[in-house]
Amino acid sequence: MPVVITAFEVPIGQLDGFTPPGPAGTPQAVYRAVADGVRFPVLTLASADTGEEADRLVAAHRTVAGAMAGSYEVHHANRSAAPAYAAGNDEPPVTFINAFDVEPGTEETAFAAWRVFNDYMVGKPGYRSHTLHLRVGDAAFGMVNVVEWESVDAWQAAHDDGFRAIAARPQPFVSHPTLCRPVGVTAGDRS
């Protein structure tokens, strides 16, 4: 089943009221960045039943200036949560969506580099789950990782000295990270 992921470059002044387009009846989860200053303050994820449905959603999103849309397939997932970061935490969970520019033909190298980060992060307190998606066809990014965290504090604490040491190494991709929260599900009402 294809997954359509779109990253929208929306100017700060246009964020209020921005609704991602989509074919009627295609539900898509909408995420918004928790902080200003990120490249993609709005992202969407939608599971399509068919390749044709995915193609329609990608085409609808590509009509928006600054939208980077594509079809992806699930490549790697982990649903085994690490220990909690803070007992009794009442902060809502956050979703970390990281889109990676990967040169065609270097996907295996990029995946191996991503695994180093992933292996380090999955044991960090507050980590809940992740799903890594790989590009299908002409998707905008080579890989997109969607990670659920217990809280902003847990996500920030996980980016410690060990993480920074890994990140300081040369990487075979360019990362576009966005820490966000789901803001709803749209069923698409424009095409």
Secondary structure by P-SEA (a helix, b strand, c coil): cbbbbbbbbccccccccbbbbbcccbbbbbbbbccccccccbbbbbbbccaaaaaaaaaaaacccccbbbbbcccccccccccccccccccbbbbbbbbbbccccaaaaaaaaaaaaaaacccccccccbbbbbbcccccccbbbbbbbccaaaaaaaccaaaaaaaaccccccccccccccccccccccc
